[in-house]
Amino acid sequence: MRRTFVLVEVSKSASRRRFFPKRFRWNSAGFPEALGFWEPHAVRGVGTKVFSFGYTQGISVSDTDSFIEEVAEEVRRDRLYHYMRRYGWIAVVVVLGIVGTSAYIEWQRSSAMNSARDTGDAILAALENDDQAARVAALGTISVENPEAQAIVSLIAANQAEAAGDTDAAITQLEAIAANAVLPTEYRQMATLKSLMLRGSALALDERKLGYEALTTPGMPYRLLALEQLALIAVEEGQIDAAVTQLEALRNDSEASSGLRTRAAQLIVALGYEPQEVNELPVGSGN
């Protein structure tokens, strides 16, 4: 009668591998006799484990292989649990980071919307006053953390101050916006243009020209409006031909709006000239 004994060892270090008899048979003296040898697999990160299956009678080679497969499955399971215990916290941190970032972004978006809504409500409440001075005073009490939103409030306040006849207060508001380097170029140049227009003849002619010329750089948002003001200054200086030339250039500018072209044509007629035929150009968005 044949007896079989299977002993399996899984070692952490490959240098600690040992050969164990894979199958035994009992000889006539009653001692086990090895039939071939089996080299155990070294599994990184897993401590030494010994699986032994007691000797049985009449076990086949296929049964022995099934035992080894079960051992290998157990090793794989232990290795998975080991990795989960060792590196599982990384996955938890990543998930918490994603959730936390999403929550923070949503909170920021919600806060910005609420702030914009509150600012709009405050502006509407200020403009509901029938008295212009009361409107300006109410707008002056609005304080917003966002620089761009605060610039919009200041522009509205300057417009209301101008309507109330307080030109100095309007110019003060506009100069503060123009001097704020934090604001985008569009806000600062709009404030500069309106400030120059409000000052009018109170400002020296050369100083006005320099102010408008600084806004005529290609690509500037209010370039065409500044060129229109320069044409008016040319008329003021008596340079009619130069003014007409500038106005015709405005009418043929591809970025000029229909309103700006109409104003330029009307001024050319008022100066005693006949407007030339405008080239077939698309109508721009400039005022």
C-alpha positions as CSV (number, residue, x, y, z in Angstrom):
1,M,0.0,0.0,0.0
2,R,1.4,3.4,-1.0
3,R,1.5,6.4,1.3
4,T,2.1,10.0,0.2
5,F,3.3,13.0,2.3
6,V,3.3,16.6,0.9
7,L,5.2,19.4,2.7
8,V,5.2,22.9,1.2
9,E,7.1,25.9,2.5
10,V,6.8,29.5,1.1
11,S,9.9,31.5,2.1
12,K,10.2,35.4,2.2
13,S,13.7,35.3,0.8
14,A,14.8,33.4,-2.2
15,S,18.1,32.6,-0.5
16,R,16.2,30.6,2.1
17,R,14.7,28.2,-0.4
18,R,15.0,24.6,0.5
19,F,14.2,21.4,-1.3
20,F,11.6,19.2,0.2
21,P,10.6,15.8,-1.0
22,K,7.4,16.0,-3.0
23,R,6.3,12.5,-2.5
24,F,7.3,9.7,-0.2
25,R,6.8,6.0,-0.1
26,W,7.3,3.8,3.0
27,N,10.0,1.2,2.5
28,S,10.1,-2.3,4.0
29,A,12.0,-0.9,7.0
30,G,9.2,1.5,7.9
31,F,11.1,4.7,6.8
32,P,10.0,7.2,4.2
33,E,11.7,7.1,0.9
34,A,11.6,10.3,-1.3
35,L,10.3,10.1,-4.9
36,G,11.5,13.3,-6.5
37,F,12.0,16.7,-5.0
38,W,10.0,20.0,-5.1
39,E,11.5,23.5,-4.9
40,P,9.2,26.0,-3.1
41,H,8.4,29.4,-4.6
42,A,9.7,32.6,-2.8
43,V,7.0,35.2,-2.5
44,R,8.2,38.8,-1.9
45,G,6.7,40.5,1.1
46,V,5.1,37.4,2.6
47,G,6.5,35.7,5.7
48,T,7.4,32.1,5.9
49,K,4.4,29.9,5.9
50,V,4.4,26.1,6.2
51,F,1.6,24.0,4.9
52,S,1.7,20.3,5.6
53,F,-0.7,17.7,4.6
54,G,-0.4,14.4,6.5
55,Y,0.3,11.2,4.7
56,T,-2.6,9.4,3.3
57,Q,-3.0,6.1,1.5
58,G,-3.5,5.9,-2.2
59,I,-3.3,9.6,-3.0
60,S,-2.6,10.3,-6.7
61,V,-0.5,12.9,-8.5
62,S,-3.5,14.9,-9.5
63,D,-4.6,15.1,-5.9
64,T,-1.1,16.4,-5.0
65,D,-1.3,19.1,-7.7
66,S,-4.7,20.2,-6.4
67,F,-3.1,20.6,-3.0
68,I,-0.4,22.8,-4.4
69,E,-3.0,24.9,-6.3
70,E,-4.9,25.4,-3.0
71,V,-1.6,26.5,-1.3
72,A,-0.8,28.9,-4.2
73,E,-4.3,30.4,-4.0
74,E,-3.9,30.9,-0.2
75,V,-0.5,32.6,-0.9
76,R,-2.1,34.9,-3.4
77,R,-4.9,35.8,-1.0
78,D,-2.4,36.5,1.8
79,R,-0.3,38.6,-0.5
80,L,-3.4,40.7,-1.5
81,Y,-4.3,41.3,2.1
82,H,-0.8,42.3,2.9
83,Y,-0.7,44.9,0.1
84,M,-4.1,46.2,1.2
85,R,-2.9,46.6,4.7
86,R,0.3,48.2,3.6
87,Y,-0.9,50.5,0.8
88,G,-4.7,50.7,1.3
89,W,-4.3,54.1,3.1
90,I,-3.0,55.6,-0.2
91,A,-6.3,54.8,-1.9
92,V,-8.2,56.3,1.0
93,V,-6.2,59.5,0.9
94,V,-6.7,59.8,-2.8
95,V,-10.5,59.4,-2.5
96,L,-10.7,61.8,0.4
97,G,-8.6,64.3,-1.6
98,I,-10.8,64.1,-4.7
99,V,-14.0,64.5,-2.6
100,G,-12.5,67.4,-0.6
101,T,-11.3,69.2,-3.7
102,S,-14.7,68.8,-5.3
103,A,-16.4,70.1,-2.2
104,Y,-14.1,73.1,-2.0
105,I,-14.6,74.1,-5.7
106,E,-18.4,73.8,-5.3
107,W,-18.2,75.9,-2.1
108,Q,-16.2,78.6,-3.9
109,R,-18.6,78.6,-6.8
110,S,-21.6,78.9,-4.5
111,S,-19.9,81.7,-2.5
112,A,-19.1,83.7,-5.7
113,M,-22.7,83.4,-6.9
114,N,-24.1,84.5,-3.5
115,S,-21.7,87.4,-3.4
116,A,-22.6,88.5,-6.9
117,R,-26.3,88.2,-6.1
118,D,-25.9,90.3,-2.9
119,T,-23.9,92.9,-4.8
120,G,-26.6,93.1,-7.6
121,D,-29.3,93.5,-5.0
122,A,-27.4,96.3,-3.3
123,I,-26.9,98.1,-6.6
124,L,-30.6,97.8,-7.5
125,A,-31.6,99.0,-4.0
126,A,-29.3,102.0,-4.4
127,L,-30.7,102.9,-7.8
128,E,-34.3,102.8,-6.6
129,N,-33.7,106.1,-4.7
130,D,-35.4,109.0,-6.5
131,D,-32.7,111.5,-5.5
132,Q,-29.4,111.4,-7.4
133,A,-27.3,112.4,-4.4
134,A,-29.0,109.6,-2.4
135,R,-28.1,107.1,-5.1
136,V,-24.5,108.2,-5.1
137,A,-24.3,107.9,-1.3
138,A,-26.0,104.5,-1.3
139,L,-23.6,103.2,-4.0
140,G,-20.7,104.5,-1.9
141,T,-21.6,102.3,1.0
142,I,-21.3,99.1,-1.1
143,S,-18.1,97.2,-0.5
144,V,-17.1,94.1,-2.5
145,E,-14.1,91.9,-2.0
146,N,-13.9,91.2,-5.7
147,P,-11.9,94.0,-7.4
148,E,-13.8,93.7,-10.7
149,A,-17.2,93.8,-9.0
150,Q,-16.0,96.8,-7.0
151,A,-14.9,98.6,-10.2
152,I,-18.3,98.1,-11.7
153,V,-19.9,99.6,-8.6
154,S,-17.5,102.6,-8.8
155,L,-18.3,103.1,-12.5
156,I,-22.0,103.1,-11.8
157,A,-21.4,105.6,-8.9
158,A,-19.3,107.8,-11.2
159,N,-22.1,107.8,-13.8
160,Q,-24.7,108.7,-11.1
161,A,-22.4,111.5,-9.7
162,E,-22.1,112.9,-13.2
163,A,-25.9,112.9,-13.6
164,A,-26.2,114.7,-10.3
165,G,-23.8,117.4,-11.6
166,D,-21.0,116.4,-9.2
167,T,-18.3,116.1,-11.9
168,D,-15.4,116.2,-9.4
169,A,-16.8,113.2,-7.5
170,A,-17.2,111.3,-10.8
171,I,-13.6,112.1,-11.8
172,T,-12.3,111.0,-8.4
173,Q,-14.1,107.6,-8.8
174,L,-12.8,107.2,-12.3
175,E,-9.2,108.1,-11.5
176,A,-9.2,105.5,-8.6
177,I,-10.3,102.8,-11.1
178,A,-7.7,103.9,-13.7
179,A,-4.9,103.8,-11.1
180,N,-5.8,100.3,-9.8
181,A,-3.2,98.0,-11.4
182,V,-5.1,94.9,-10.1
183,L,-8.0,95.5,-12.5
184,P,-8.0,94.3,-16.1
185,T,-7.0,96.7,-18.9
186,E,-10.6,97.1,-20.1
187,Y,-11.8,98.6,-16.8
188,R,-8.8,100.9,-16.4
189,Q,-9.0,102.2,-20.0
190,M,-12.7,102.8,-19.8
191,A,-12.2,104.9,-16.6
192,T,-9.4,106.8,-18.3
193,L,-11.5,107.6,-21.4
194,K,-14.5,108.7,-19.3
195,S,-12.3,110.8,-17.1
196,L,-10.7,112.6,-20.1
197,M,-14.1,113.2,-21.6
198,L,-15.5,114.6,-18.3
199,R,-12.5,117.0,-17.9
200,G,-13.0,118.3,-21.5
201,S,-11.7,121.8,-22.0
202,A,-10.8,122.0,-18.3
203,L,-7.7,120.0,-19.2
204,A,-4.9,121.4,-21.4
205,L,-5.3,120.5,-25.0
206,D,-1.9,118.8,-25.3
207,E,-2.6,116.8,-22.1
208,R,-5.9,115.6,-23.5
209,K,-4.2,114.6,-26.8
210,L,-1.6,112.6,-25.0
211,G,-4.3,110.9,-22.9
212,Y,-6.3,109.9,-25.9
213,E,-3.2,108.8,-28.0
214,A,-2.3,106.4,-25.2
215,L,-5.6,104.6,-25.8
216,T,-5.1,104.3,-29.6
217,T,-2.6,101.5,-29.6
218,P,-3.7,98.6,-31.9
219,G,-5.6,96.0,-29.9
220,M,-6.8,98.4,-27.2
221,P,-10.5,98.0,-26.5
222,Y,-11.4,101.7,-26.8
223,R,-9.1,102.6,-29.6
224,L,-11.8,103.8,-32.0
225,L,-13.5,106.0,-29.4
226,A,-10.2,107.6,-28.6
227,L,-9.6,108.2,-32.3
228,E,-13.0,109.9,-32.5
229,Q,-12.1,112.2,-29.7
230,L,-8.8,113.1,-31.4
231,A,-10.7,114.0,-34.5
232,L,-12.8,116.4,-32.4
233,I,-9.7,117.9,-30.9
234,A,-8.4,118.5,-34.5
235,V,-11.6,120.3,-35.2
236,E,-11.1,122.3,-32.0
237,E,-7.7,123.3,-33.2
238,G,-9.0,124.3,-36.6
239,Q,-7.4,121.5,-38.5
240,I,-10.5,120.6,-40.5
241,D,-8.8,118.6,-43.2
242,A,-6.9,116.5,-40.7
243,A,-10.2,115.9,-38.8
244,V,-12.0,114.8,-42.0
245,T,-9.1,112.4,-42.8
246,Q,-9.3,110.9,-39.4
247,L,-13.1,110.5,-39.6
248,E,-12.9,108.9,-43.0
249,A,-10.3,106.4,-41.6
250,L,-12.8,105.6,-38.8
251,R,-15.6,105.0,-41.2
252,N,-13.4,102.5,-43.1
253,D,-12.1,100.7,-40.1
254,S,-13.2,97.1,-40.0
255,E,-13.8,97.3,-36.3
256,A,-16.1,100.3,-36.4
257,S,-19.7,99.8,-35.5
258,S,-22.6,101.2,-37.5
259,G,-23.2,103.9,-34.9
260,L,-19.6,105.1,-35.0
261,R,-19.7,105.3,-38.8
262,T,-22.9,107.2,-38.7
263,R,-21.5,109.7,-36.2
264,A,-18.3,110.2,-38.3
265,A,-20.4,110.7,-41.5
266,Q,-22.6,113.3,-39.7
267,L,-19.6,115.2,-38.5
268,I,-18.0,115.2,-41.9
269,V,-21.2,116.7,-43.4
270,A,-21.3,119.3,-40.6
271,L,-17.7,120.3,-41.5
272,G,-18.9,121.0,-45.1
273,Y,-17.5,117.9,-46.7
274,E,-19.2,115.0,-48.6
275,P,-18.6,111.6,-47.0
276,Q,-16.8,109.2,-49.3
277,E,-18.2,105.8,-50.1
278,V,-17.4,103.3,-47.4
279,N,-15.5,100.2,-48.4
280,E,-17.4,96.9,-48.2
281,L,-16.3,96.0,-44.7
282,P,-18.0,94.0,-42.0
283,V,-19.5,96.0,-39.2
284,G,-17.5,95.8,-36.0
285,S,-18.5,96.0,-32.4
286,G,-16.7,99.3,-31.6
287,N,-18.9,102.2,-30.5
